[in-house]
Amino acid sequence: MITDPSRHCTVELQALPSRIGQVRRIVSAQLRSWHLEPLIDQAALGVTELLTNVHRHAQPDKSCTVEIELLLERLMVSVHDHDPRLPTVRPPSMSSTSGRGLALIAAVSESWGVRPSGGAGKVVWFTLPAPPFLAVPPSGPVYGATTDGPFALGPVMDLGSRAPSTERSVAVG
């Protein structure tokens, strides 16, 4: 199920390889709708790494929730699973074919972390900086001027108010 208030999107799924690609596409589409195209590659890479960790390591099941939220000038991406074991970053050997996911997330994100989720698993999250003029949902163009003449900055919303939004649901599975 996907819920989509104006600056929040949640996807519930089983972290199976076929579903991970679907979630990448959902995250990419949501970021395009928020006019955050510059963040798509980093967000898709990070969510892929987190979902791969759930697929490979989470017990007793692979069900999880991916959440993306636009918070002023930050995009927060988090994955909640039902396994209470916290991940650890360990240096992989040169011949290792896995074990670099969290290090990769640390390299491409502004910040990241993990926290227990009330005895019912954990949440692993990362943030990406969103330029202020991009980090808003559409509501209409704002115009400005340069030395070369007028230009449109694109859609901007007053961040002080939260416009009413609709909720949509899509089954992934």
HUDA-V857875 format. One record per pair of residues at least 12 apart in sequence whose C-alpha atoms are under 10 Angstrom apart, sorted by the first residue. I is the first residue (numbers start at 1). J is the second residue. If there is no record, write none. Layout:
i:j
I:J
I:J
This chain:
i:j
1:13
1:65
1:168
1:169
1:170
1:171
1:172
1:173
2:26
2:65
2:66
2:67
2:167
2:168
2:169
2:170
2:171
2:172
3:67
3:166
3:167
3:168
3:169
3:170
4:30
4:68
4:69
4:165
4:166
4:167
4:168
4:169
5:69
5:162
5:163
5:164
5:165
5:166
5:167
5:168
6:33
6:34
6:69
6:70
6:136
6:137
6:138
6:162
6:163
6:164
6:165
6:166
6:167
7:30
7:31
7:34
7:68
7:69
7:70
7:71
7:72
7:75
7:135
7:136
7:137
7:162
7:163
7:165
8:30
8:67
8:68
8:69
8:70
8:71
8:75
8:76
9:26
9:27
9:30
9:31
9:66
9:67
9:68
9:69
9:70
9:77
9:167
9:168
10:26
10:27
10:65
10:66
10:67
10:68
10:69
10:77
10:78
10:79
10:169
11:23
11:26
11:27
11:64
11:65
11:66
11:67
11:68
11:79
11:169
11:170
11:171
11:172
12:63
12:64
12:65
12:66
12:67
12:79
12:80
12:170
12:171
12:172
12:173
13:51
13:62
13:63
13:64
13:65
13:66
13:171
13:172
13:173
14:51
14:54
14:55
14:61
14:62
14:63
14:64
14:65
14:81
14:172
14:173
15:48
15:50
15:51
15:52
15:53
15:54
15:55
15:56
15:58
15:61
15:62
15:63
15:64
15:65
15:81
16:51
16:52
16:54
16:55
16:56
16:62
16:63
16:173
17:48
17:51
17:52
17:55
18:173
19:51
19:172
19:173
20:44
20:47
20:48
20:49
20:50
20:51
20:52
20:55
21:44
21:48
21:51
22:172
22:173
23:44
23:47
23:48
23:51
23:66
23:172
24:40
24:41
24:43
24:44
24:45
24:46
24:47
24:48
24:51
25:40
25:44
26:44
26:172
27:40
27:41
27:43
27:44
27:47
27:66
27:67
27:68
27:77
28:40
28:41
28:43
28:44
30:68
31:43
31:44
31:68
31:69
31:70
31:75
31:135
31:137
32:137
33:136
33:137
33:138
34:70
34:134
34:135
34:136
34:137
34:138
34:155
34:156
35:133
35:134
35:135
35:136
35:137
35:138
35:154
35:155
35:156
36:70
36:75
36:130
36:131
36:133
36:134
36:135
36:136
36:137
37:134
38:130
38:131
38:134
39:75
39:128
39:129
39:130
39:131
41:108
42:105
42:108
42:109
42:127
42:128
43:68
43:75
43:76
43:77
43:105
43:108
43:109
43:126
43:127
43:128
44:77
45:101
45:104
45:105
45:108
46:77
46:78
46:101
46:102
46:104
46:105
46:106
46:108
46:109
46:125
46:126
46:127
47:66
47:67
47:68
47:77
47:78
47:79
47:105
47:124
47:125
47:126
48:101
48:105
49:100
49:101
49:102
49:104
49:105
50:66
50:77
50:78
50:79
50:80
50:101
50:102
50:105
50:123
50:124
50:125
50:126
51:63
51:64
51:65
51:66
51:79
51:80
51:81
52:101
53:87
53:99
53:101
53:102
54:79
54:80
54:81
54:82
54:83
57:83
57:85
57:87
58:81
58:82
58:83
58:84
58:85
58:86
58:87
58:121
59:81
59:82
59:83
59:84
59:85
59:121
60:81
60:82
60:83
60:84
61:81
61:82
61:83
62:81
62:82
62:83
63:80
63:81
63:82
63:83
64:79
64:80
64:81
64:82
64:83
64:121
64:122
64:123
65:78
65:79
65:80
65:81
65:82
65:123
66:78
66:79
66:80
66:81
66:123
66:124
66:125
67:79
67:80
67:125
68:125
68:126
68:127
69:127
70:127
70:128
70:129
70:130
70:135
70:136
70:137
71:127
71:129
71:130
71:135
71:136
71:159
72:129
72:130
72:131
72:132
72:135
72:136
72:159
72:160
73:127
73:128
73:129
73:130
73:131
73:132
73:133
73:134
73:135
73:136
74:110
74:126
74:127
74:128
74:129
74:130
74:131
74:132
74:135
75:109
75:110
75:126
75:127
75:128
75:129
75:130
75:135
76:109
76:110
76:111
76:112
76:125
76:126
76:127
76:128
76:129
76:130
77:112
77:124
77:125
77:126
77:127
77:128
78:112
78:113
78:114
78:123
78:124
78:125
78:126
78:127
79:114
79:122
79:123
79:124
79:125
79:126
80:114
80:115
80:116
80:117
80:120
80:121
80:122
80:123
80:124
80:125
81:116
81:117
81:120
81:121
81:122
81:123
81:124
82:116
82:117
82:119
82:120
82:121
82:122
82:123
83:116
83:117
83:119
83:120
83:121
83:122
83:123
84:115
84:116
84:117
84:118
84:119
84:120
84:121
84:122
84:123
85:116
85:121
85:122
86:114
86:115
86:116
86:121
86:122
86:123
86:124
87:102
87:113
87:114
87:115
87:122
87:124
88:102
88:103
88:114
89:101
89:102
89:103
89:106
90:102
90:103
91:103
102:124
102:126
105:125
105:126
105:127
106:126
106:127
108:126
108:127
108:128
109:125
109:126
109:127
109:128
109:129
110:126
110:127
110:128
110:129
111:125
111:126
111:127
111:128
111:129
112:124
112:125
112:126
112:127
112:128
113:125
113:126
113:127
114:126
132:156
133:153
133:154
133:155
133:156
133:157
134:153
134:154
134:155
134:156
135:155
135:156
135:157
135:159
136:154
136:155
136:156
136:157
136:158
136:159
137:155
137:156
137:157
137:158
137:159
137:163
138:154
138:155
138:156
138:157
139:154
139:155
139:156
139:157
139:158
139:163
140:153
140:154
140:155
140:156
140:157
141:153
141:154
141:155
141:156
141:157
142:154
142:155
142:156
142:157
143:155
